[in-house]
Amino acid sequence: MNYRHAFHAGNHADCLKHALLLLLLDALKRKDAPFAVLDTHAGRGMYDLSADEAARTGEAARGALRLQGLADGPLAPFVAALAGQGFPARYPGSPALIRAALRPQDRLICSELHPEDHAALRAHFARDRQVSVHLRDAYEAVRALTPFPERRGLVLLDPPFEAEDEFDRLVAGVAELQRRFRAGIVAAWYPVKHRAPVRDFHDALRASGVRDVIAAEMWLREPTDPRRLNGSGLVVVKAPFGFEDAARGVLGALVSVLGTEDGAGVSVTRVVAE
Ligand SMILES: C[S@@+](CC[C@H](N)C(=O)[O-])C[C@H]1O[C@@H](n2cnc3c(N)ncnc32)[C@H](O)[C@@H]1O
């Protein structure tokens, strides 16, 4: 496990993933009934943007830090959620953003396999009765912890894409989740380095039998160089009503700030029918 999210926190991929995540959480809160969220690759929860890791890559500087002060438009709720968690000094990871969005009746379950990041996350949520933190493999957590007793909620799959077969594991994970937890929303992040692996991923989702899949992507330049993270996407299974339009608004606003190179763009498309 070489991947450490501290080098990447607040980059364009985090902005895409977290701004869309907030849309999904908002939709879950349209009903009073409790929900649960499983964050399978949770990370450490909070990242110091003045730390060495952030300075070495400059990814947050080219990402979230460019959104500072934005108070209007589709990104305003995202920027306000970041500010509520100490941004711009710190960048909140997915568990911190999810936790801040919960109501008293909701809960968050996190799994993180890196011992240091797990310990930091556990400390972050010490004594928080609405959050549980597991030192556990993501896909094992899916099998052990879903479906939720609440019978509604969201599973976020956000693997580091270190393994060659990560796209295959993601397809298997999404398909298993739909079998186990038919009513649940599943959101899975993936890199857009070049087009071919993304096309194969979408084809594999269609072939897996999973129903009702939307893909929301943003790229900062034409995705032709497979060595660079040119963009990223989130596939959402069982996206709530209105998600596609809201995602188009959020990603359009995001690319207008972060997409400074030629060939930048966004797309929100249906990959598999309902
Ligand atoms: C992209 S980062 C997660 C970022 C986090 N979801 C966020 O948005 O703030 C991926 C995380 O997955 C963890 N990880 C890697 N393999 C894992 C596995 N098999 N099970 C659980 N966590 C894993 C890594 O240590 C890393 O912290």
The ligand as an SDF file (V2000), in Angstrom:
LIG
                    3D

 27 29  0  0  0  0  0  0  0  0999 V2000
   -8.3550    7.8320   -2.8790 C   0  0  0  0  0  0  0  0  0  0  0  0
   -7.9990    7.4930   -1.2080 S   0  0  0  0  0  0  0  0  0  0  0  0
   -9.4930    7.7990   -0.3820 C   0  0  0  0  0  0  0  0  0  0  0  0
   -9.8860    9.2140   -0.2440 C   0  0  0  0  0  0  0  0  0  0  0  0
  -11.1890    9.4290    0.5010 C   0  0  0  0  0  0  0  0  0  0  0  0
  -12.2450    8.5660    0.0250 N   0  0  0  0  0  0  0  0  0  0  0  0
  -11.6360   10.8720    0.3350 C   0  0  0  0  0  0  0  0  0  0  0  0
  -12.3860   11.1510   -0.6080 O   0  0  0  0  0  0  0  0  0  0  0  0
  -11.2470   11.7040    1.1540 O   0  0  0  0  0  0  0  0  0  0  0  0
   -7.9640    5.7410   -1.1610 C   0  0  0  0  0  0  0  0  0  0  0  0
   -7.7670    5.1640    0.2440 C   0  0  0  0  0  0  0  0  0  0  0  0
   -7.9980    3.7500    0.1860 O   0  0  0  0  0  0  0  0  0  0  0  0
   -7.1250    3.1190    1.1010 C   0  0  0  0  0  0  0  0  0  0  0  0
   -7.0770    1.7000    0.6750 N   0  0  0  0  0  0  0  0  0  0  0  0
   -6.2820    1.1230   -0.2490 C   0  0  0  0  0  0  0  0  0  0  0  0
   -6.6250   -0.1760   -0.4160 N   0  0  0  0  0  0  0  0  0  0  0  0
   -7.6750   -0.4070    0.4220 C   0  0  0  0  0  0  0  0  0  0  0  0
   -8.5010   -1.5510    0.6730 C   0  0  0  0  0  0  0  0  0  0  0  0
   -8.3050   -2.7060    0.0430 N   0  0  0  0  0  0  0  0  0  0  0  0
   -9.4940   -1.4170    1.5690 N   0  0  0  0  0  0  0  0  0  0  0  0
   -9.7100   -0.2320    2.2250 C   0  0  0  0  0  0  0  0  0  0  0  0
   -8.9670    0.8740    2.0210 N   0  0  0  0  0  0  0  0  0  0  0  0
   -7.9640    0.7850    1.1220 C   0  0  0  0  0  0  0  0  0  0  0  0
   -5.8290    3.9080    0.9540 C   0  0  0  0  0  0  0  0  0  0  0  0
   -5.0110    3.7530    2.0880 O   0  0  0  0  0  0  0  0  0  0  0  0
   -6.3620    5.3280    0.7900 C   0  0  0  0  0  0  0  0  0  0  0  0
   -6.4500    5.9880    2.0320 O   0  0  0  0  0  0  0  0  0  0  0  0
  1  2  1  0
  2  3  1  0
  2 10  1  0
  3  4  1  0
  4  5  1  0
  5  6  1  0
  5  7  1  0
  7  8  2  0
  7  9  1  0
 10 11  1  0
 11 12  1  0
 11 26  1  0
 12 13  1  0
 13 14  1  0
 13 24  1  0
 14 15  1  0
 14 23  1  0
 15 16  2  0
 16 17  1  0
 17 18  1  0
 17 23  2  0
 18 19  1  0
 18 20  2  0
 20 21  1  0
 21 22  2  0
 22 23  1  0
 24 25  1  0
 24 26  1  0
 26 27  1  0
M  CHG  2   2   1   9  -1
M  END
$$$$
